Amino acid sequence: MKRPLRPDEQKLWSVVAATVHPLPGRATPRPADKPPPETLPAEDMPIAKTRARQAPAQAPAVPAKPKAPTPWPGPELIEPNRHHRIVRERDPIAARLDLHGLTYDTARSALEAFLHRAWDEGHRSVLVITGKGNRGDGALRRAAPEWLAAPHLRAMVAGISEAHRRHGGGGALYVALKRKPRG
């Protein structure tokens, strides 16, 4: 047998029950003053079961979630399945570029040369380590997505996303590369 609620628990429960709202397409919640179905008197039990059976067979369609905006200006995010494969290294990270210690202009030219070389060699995913900067807002970290969105790199870059913690986390980017056309 369940113990009865103490007055402070009853007060807390009434506050919680008053603030809970049903999910779209679900039955409306039971008022706080009604006991749960297991404690309903026997004469009310068939009514409760009948109501449950009369629930609509198909829940109303939930509108699709809008596509989340990319967290930076630049290329699209890597597809979730491909991102997962890169994180798990099922889609191997073919090359890595570390931009630590480079100036802004040197880092940009190094990144572009690196991407051209990786794409020419047929690599499909690479890791670009930008570093986080002193306060977590480094100049290279902010600029790399913009550089990757440059018109002359669009033919190569399929998408980018922040790297997993073991690959550098917020201080590194996965860059998915498009297939090089044959010919």
C-alpha positions as a Python dict, from the first residue, in 0.01 Angstrom:
ca = {
    (1, 'M'): (0, 0, 0),
    (2, 'K'): (128, 347, -85),
    (3, 'R'): (176, 597, 192),
    (4, 'P'): (-36, 912, 190),
    (5, 'L'): (127, 1238, 82),
    (6, 'R'): (244, 1472, 354),
    (7, 'P'): (97, 1826, 347),
    (8, 'D'): (420, 1977, 209),
    (9, 'E'): (435, 1707, -63),
    (10, 'Q'): (67, 1769, -147),
    (11, 'K'): (135, 2143, -179),
    (12, 'L'): (436, 2081, -406),
    (13, 'W'): (239, 1834, -617),
    (14, 'S'): (-45, 2082, -665),
    (15, 'V'): (204, 2344, -788),
    (16, 'V'): (363, 2096, -1029),
    (17, 'A'): (27, 1969, -1155),
    (18, 'A'): (-94, 2324, -1214),
    (19, 'T'): (207, 2409, -1432),
    (20, 'V'): (220, 2092, -1645),
    (21, 'H'): (80, 2116, -1999),
    (22, 'P'): (13, 1821, -2231),
    (23, 'L'): (222, 1756, -2538),
    (24, 'P'): (49, 1827, -2871),
    (25, 'G'): (-173, 1537, -2968),
    (26, 'R'): (-180, 1387, -2619),
    (27, 'A'): (-472, 1356, -2380),
    (28, 'T'): (-529, 1644, -2144),
    (29, 'P'): (-375, 1598, -1799),
    (30, 'R'): (-581, 1491, -1503),
    (31, 'P'): (-676, 1777, -1270),
    (32, 'A'): (-463, 1789, -955),
    (33, 'D'): (-761, 1723, -728),
    (34, 'K'): (-853, 1388, -896),
    (35, 'P'): (-673, 1074, -782),
    (36, 'P'): (-473, 869, -1033),
    (37, 'P'): (-668, 599, -1224),
    (38, 'E'): (-546, 315, -1002),
    (39, 'T'): (-723, 468, -702),
    (40, 'L'): (-1054, 543, -876),
    (41, 'P'): (-1357, 372, -724),
    (42, 'A'): (-1450, 46, -895),
    (43, 'E'): (-1767, 190, -1048),
    (44, 'D'): (-1561, 457, -1232),
    (45, 'M'): (-1297, 219, -1370),
    (46, 'P'): (-1491, 110, -1683),
    (47, 'I'): (-1550, 476, -1772),
    (48, 'A'): (-1177, 549, -1750),
    (49, 'K'): (-1100, 247, -1973),
    (50, 'T'): (-1367, 351, -2224),
    (51, 'R'): (-1221, 700, -2247),
    (52, 'A'): (-876, 555, -2309),
    (53, 'R'): (-1013, 342, -2594),
    (54, 'Q'): (-1184, 640, -2752),
    (55, 'A'): (-856, 828, -2788),
    (56, 'P'): (-783, 911, -3152),
    (57, 'A'): (-601, 633, -3332),
    (58, 'Q'): (-369, 877, -3502),
    (59, 'A'): (-213, 1175, -3330),
    (60, 'P'): (-231, 1503, -3520),
    (61, 'A'): (70, 1571, -3737),
    (62, 'V'): (340, 1769, -3563),
    (63, 'P'): (492, 2035, -3787),
    (64, 'A'): (850, 1968, -3888),
    (65, 'K'): (1115, 2149, -3691),
    (66, 'P'): (1269, 2436, -3882),
    (67, 'K'): (1626, 2376, -3986),
    (68, 'A'): (1863, 2512, -3726),
    (69, 'P'): (2074, 2799, -3855),
    (70, 'T'): (2444, 2740, -3883),
    (71, 'P'): (2626, 2875, -3579),
    (72, 'W'): (2865, 3070, -3799),
    (73, 'P'): (2864, 3245, -4131),
    (74, 'G'): (2993, 3006, -4390),
    (75, 'P'): (2929, 2670, -4544),
    (76, 'E'): (2650, 2440, -4429),
    (77, 'L'): (2693, 2204, -4139),
    (78, 'I'): (2813, 1855, -4218),
    (79, 'E'): (2526, 1606, -4251),
    (80, 'P'): (2460, 1442, -3910),
    (81, 'N'): (2534, 1088, -4032),
    (82, 'R'): (2858, 1194, -4196),
    (83, 'H'): (2956, 1396, -3889),
    (84, 'H'): (2899, 1085, -3676),
    (85, 'R'): (3117, 875, -3908),
    (86, 'I'): (3397, 1133, -3890),
    (87, 'V'): (3378, 1151, -3509),
    (88, 'R'): (3392, 772, -3484),
    (89, 'E'): (3668, 771, -3749),
    (90, 'R'): (3468, 536, -3975),
    (91, 'D'): (3514, 809, -4233),
    (92, 'P'): (3885, 867, -4159),
    (93, 'I'): (4032, 1210, -4104),
    (94, 'A'): (4279, 1201, -4391),
    (95, 'A'): (4484, 1509, -4304),
    (96, 'R'): (4526, 1767, -4029),
    (97, 'L'): (4631, 2130, -4037),
    (98, 'D'): (4736, 2313, -3721),
    (99, 'L'): (4710, 2692, -3748),
    (100, 'H'): (4849, 2767, -3400),
    (101, 'G'): (5105, 3044, -3404),
    (102, 'L'): (5031, 3163, -3756),
    (103, 'T'): (4933, 3518, -3841),
    (104, 'Y'): (4591, 3590, -3991),
    (105, 'D'): (4712, 3617, -4351),
    (106, 'T'): (4956, 3326, -4325),
    (107, 'A'): (4685, 3106, -4172),
    (108, 'R'): (4441, 3187, -4453),
    (109, 'S'): (4689, 3104, -4730),
    (110, 'A'): (4799, 2787, -4545),
    (111, 'L'): (4436, 2675, -4511),
    (112, 'E'): (4360, 2734, -4878),
    (113, 'A'): (4674, 2550, -4993),
    (114, 'F'): (4598, 2264, -4752),
    (115, 'L'): (4242, 2226, -4882),
    (116, 'H'): (4354, 2230, -5247),
    (117, 'R'): (4614, 1964, -5174),
    (118, 'A'): (4369, 1745, -4976),
    (119, 'W'): (4101, 1773, -5244),
    (120, 'D'): (4350, 1696, -5523),
    (121, 'E'): (4456, 1382, -5332),
    (122, 'G'): (4092, 1271, -5304),
    (123, 'H'): (4052, 1311, -4929),
    (124, 'R'): (3693, 1331, -4803),
    (125, 'S'): (3740, 1477, -4454),
    (126, 'V'): (4011, 1681, -4288),
    (127, 'L'): (4067, 1844, -3951),
    (128, 'V'): (4162, 2211, -3919),
    (129, 'I'): (4294, 2306, -3575),
    (130, 'T'): (4243, 2677, -3514),
    (131, 'G'): (4283, 2692, -3137),
    (132, 'K'): (4040, 2869, -2907),
    (133, 'G'): (4233, 3188, -2842),
    (134, 'N'): (4308, 3334, -2501),
    (135, 'R'): (3947, 3399, -2404),
    (136, 'G'): (3777, 3137, -2621),
    (137, 'D'): (3714, 3381, -2906),
    (138, 'G'): (4030, 3357, -3113),
    (139, 'A'): (4062, 3544, -3440),
    (140, 'L'): (4147, 3231, -3639),
    (141, 'R'): (3860, 3040, -3482),
    (142, 'R'): (3614, 3311, -3590),
    (143, 'A'): (3765, 3359, -3935),
    (144, 'A'): (3811, 2999, -4050),
    (145, 'P'): (3440, 2936, -4129),
    (146, 'E'): (3429, 3258, -4332),
    (147, 'W'): (3741, 3157, -4522),
    (148, 'L'): (3589, 2814, -4593),
    (149, 'A'): (3281, 2985, -4739),
    (150, 'A'): (3486, 3173, -4998),
    (151, 'P'): (3349, 3135, -5353),
    (152, 'H'): (3665, 2972, -5485),
    (153, 'L'): (3643, 2698, -5217),
    (154, 'R'): (3272, 2614, -5265),
    (155, 'A'): (3354, 2351, -5524),
    (156, 'M'): (3559, 2164, -5264),
    (157, 'V'): (3393, 2219, -4923),
    (158, 'A'): (3074, 2019, -4856),
    (159, 'G'): (3034, 2134, -4496),
    (160, 'I'): (3201, 2209, -4166),
    (161, 'S'): (3128, 2141, -3801),
    (162, 'E'): (3293, 2176, -3466),
    (163, 'A'): (3522, 1884, -3383),
    (164, 'H'): (3458, 1631, -3108),
    (165, 'R'): (3640, 1690, -2781),
    (166, 'R'): (3903, 1423, -2853),
    (167, 'H'): (3986, 1596, -3184),
    (168, 'G'): (4012, 1946, -3038),
    (169, 'G'): (3652, 2041, -2955),
    (170, 'G'): (3578, 2410, -3000),
    (171, 'G'): (3934, 2475, -3114),
    (172, 'A'): (3907, 2257, -3425),
    (173, 'L'): (3679, 2207, -3725),
    (174, 'Y'): (3591, 1903, -3929),
    (175, 'V'): (3585, 1995, -4295),
    (176, 'A'): (3395, 1757, -4524),
    (177, 'L'): (3519, 1771, -4880),
    (178, 'K'): (3319, 1703, -5194),
    (179, 'R'): (3418, 1433, -5436),
    (180, 'K'): (3652, 1548, -5706),
    (181, 'P'): (3481, 1521, -6046),
    (182, 'R'): (3626, 1264, -6283),
    (183, 'G'): (3764, 1382, -6603),
}
